[in-house]
C-alpha cells in the first residue's frame, strides 16, 4: 500500500511538472538572467527573436546568460500557438519547444493572418512531429490552457502590459534593441 501511495505521488508530481515547466536556455547558475514575456502573434516579438535573441547566443552558450521564455498571449491565436508549443515541449522537450517557437516567429506573417489559422498552425506543428489529432487534443487540454494563462497572469503581476517585455536580473528593460540589451548584460558581467 505504501508503495502505491509513493507511486501515485510521483505520478502526480510528474504530471503536474509536465504542464507547468519553465522554458530555459543556458546555465541555471549564470550571472545574468534574461526573462522575456512574449506573444507569438506580436511582430515586435518576432523581430526580437530574429534580430536580438539570435545575437545573444554566445552569452547563452558560454554559460553567462540564462534565457527564460514566458508566454504572454495577446489574443486567442497567440494562446492557441502557445498551447501547441507547450504540448510539443511535453512530448519532445525544450529543444523541440524552442525550435517550434523559432519556426512560429519565422513564419508568423504566414500563419497568423492565414484564412484558416488553425490549419496553418497544425501544419507547422506537424513539422515538429505533432499530428492533427495531437494538436486537436492539445487545444482542448485545460491544464495546458491554465498553465499558459497562469504565466500571463504572472507577467501582469510584474507589470507586463506589452510584448516583448524583458527583465534582466529582475529589472524591467525599457528598450529591447540589441545594443541596449547587450550593454546591460555586459555591465552585469563586469
C-alpha positions in Angstrom: 0.0 0.0 0.0 2.8 2.4 0.9 4.5 1.7 -2.5 1.2 2.5 -4.3 1.0 5.8 -2.4 4.6 6.7 -3.4 3.9 5.8 -7.0 0.8 7.9 -7.0 2.5 10.9 -5.5 5.4 10.5 -8.0 2.9 10.3 -10.9 1.0 13.4 -9.7 4.3 15.4 -9.3 5.4 14.3 -12.8 2.1 15.0 -14.4 2.0 18.5 -12.8 5.5 19.3 -13.9 4.7 18.4 -17.5 2.3 21.2 -17.7 4.0 23.9 -15.6 7.5 23.7 -16.9 9.6 26.8 -17.5 11.5 27.0 -20.7 15.1 27.9 -20.4 18.3 28.1 -22.4 21.7 28.3 -20.8 23.3 27.8 -17.4 20.9 27.7 -14.4 23.7 29.4 -12.4 24.5 32.1 -14.9 25.4 35.5 -13.6 22.8 37.2 -15.8 19.2 36.1 -16.2 17.1 37.4 -19.1 13.3 36.8 -18.9 11.2 37.5 -21.9 7.4 37.8 -21.8 6.2 37.4 -25.4 3.2 36.8 -27.6 3.5 34.6 -30.6 1.4 36.9 -32.7 3.4 40.0 -31.8 5.5 41.3 -34.7 7.9 43.1 -32.3 8.5 39.7 -30.5 9.3 38.1 -33.9 11.7 40.9 -34.6 13.3 40.5 -31.1 13.8 36.8 -31.8 15.3 37.3 -35.2 17.4 40.3 -34.6 18.3 40.3 -30.9 18.0 36.9 -29.3 19.9 35.3 -32.1 22.9 37.6 -31.3 22.7 36.7 -27.6 23.5 33.0 -28.3 27.3 33.5 -27.5 26.3 34.6 -23.9 24.0 31.7 -23.5 26.5 29.2 -24.9 29.3 30.5 -22.7 27.2 30.0 -19.6 27.0 33.7 -18.8 23.3 34.2 -19.6 20.2 32.2 -18.6 17.3 33.0 -21.0 13.8 32.2 -19.8 10.8 32.5 -22.2 7.4 33.1 -20.8 4.1 33.2 -22.6 2.1 36.4 -22.6 -0.5 35.8 -25.3 -2.2 39.0 -26.5 -5.1 37.2 -28.3 -6.7 33.8 -28.8 -4.5 33.0 -31.8 -1.3 33.5 -29.7 -2.9 31.5 -26.9 -3.5 28.5 -29.2 0.0 28.7 -30.6 1.4 28.9 -27.0 -0.6 25.8 -26.1 0.7 23.9 -29.1 4.3 24.8 -28.1 3.7 23.6 -24.6 2.3 20.3 -25.8 5.3 19.9 -28.1 7.6 20.6 -25.1 5.8 18.0 -23.1 6.2 15.4 -25.8 9.7 16.2 -27.0 11.5 18.6 -24.6 12.8 22.1 -24.5 14.9 21.9 -27.7 11.7 21.0 -29.7 9.9 23.8 -27.9 12.4 26.4 -28.8 12.7 25.1 -32.4 8.9 25.4 -32.7 8.9 28.9 -31.2 11.6 29.9 -33.7 9.5 28.5 -36.5 6.4 30.3 -35.4 8.2 33.6 -35.3 9.9 33.0 -38.6 6.6 32.2 -40.3 4.5 34.5 -38.2 3.2 36.6 -41.1 2.0 33.5 -42.9 0.1 31.6 -40.1 -1.2 34.5 -38.0 -3.0 36.0 -41.0 -4.0 32.8 -42.8 -7.6 32.4 -43.8 -7.6 29.2 -41.7 -5.3 29.9 -38.8 -5.9 26.6 -37.1 -4.9 24.6 -40.2 -1.8 26.8 -40.6 -0.8 26.2 -37.0 -1.5 22.5 -37.3 0.7 22.3 -40.4 3.6 23.9 -38.6 3.1 21.6 -35.6 3.3 18.6 -38.0 6.8 19.8 -38.8 7.6 19.3 -35.1 6.2 15.7 -35.3 2.7 16.6 -34.0 -0.2 15.0 -35.9 -3.5 16.8 -36.3 -5.1 14.6 -33.6 -2.3 15.6 -31.2 -2.9 19.3 -32.0 -6.6 19.0 -31.6 -6.3 17.2 -28.3 -3.7 19.8 -27.1 -6.0 22.7 -27.8 -8.7 21.1 -25.7 -6.3 20.4 -22.7 -7.5 22.5 -19.8 -4.2 22.0 -17.9 -2.2 23.4 -20.7 -4.6 26.3 -21.1 -4.4 27.1 -17.4 -0.6 26.9 -17.4 -0.3 29.4 -20.3 -2.9 31.8 -18.6 -1.0 31.5 -15.3 2.2 32.5 -17.0 0.4 35.6 -18.4 -1.0 36.5 -15.0 2.5 36.1 -13.5 3.6 38.7 -16.1 0.8 41.0 -15.3 1.8 40.9 -11.6 5.3 42.0 -12.7 3.9 45.0 -14.6 4.0 43.4 -18.1 1.4 45.2 -20.3 3.1 44.9 -23.7 5.3 42.5 -25.6 8.1 41.8 -25.7 8.8 42.7 -22.1 12.3 41.9 -20.9 13.7 41.6 -17.4 17.4 41.4 -16.8 18.3 40.2 -13.3 14.8 41.3 -12.2 15.0 44.8 -13.7 12.4 45.6 -16.4 14.1 46.9 -19.5 12.7 50.0 -21.3 14.2 49.1 -24.6 14.6 45.7 -26.3 17.1 46.6 -29.0 20.3 44.7 -29.2 22.7 47.4 -28.2 20.7 48.2 -25.0 20.3 44.6 -24.0 24.0 43.8 -24.7 25.1 46.9 -22.8 23.1 45.8 -19.7 24.4 42.2 -19.9 28.0 43.4 -20.3 27.6 45.7 -17.3 26.3 42.8 -15.1 29.2 40.5 -16.3 31.8 43.1 -15.1 
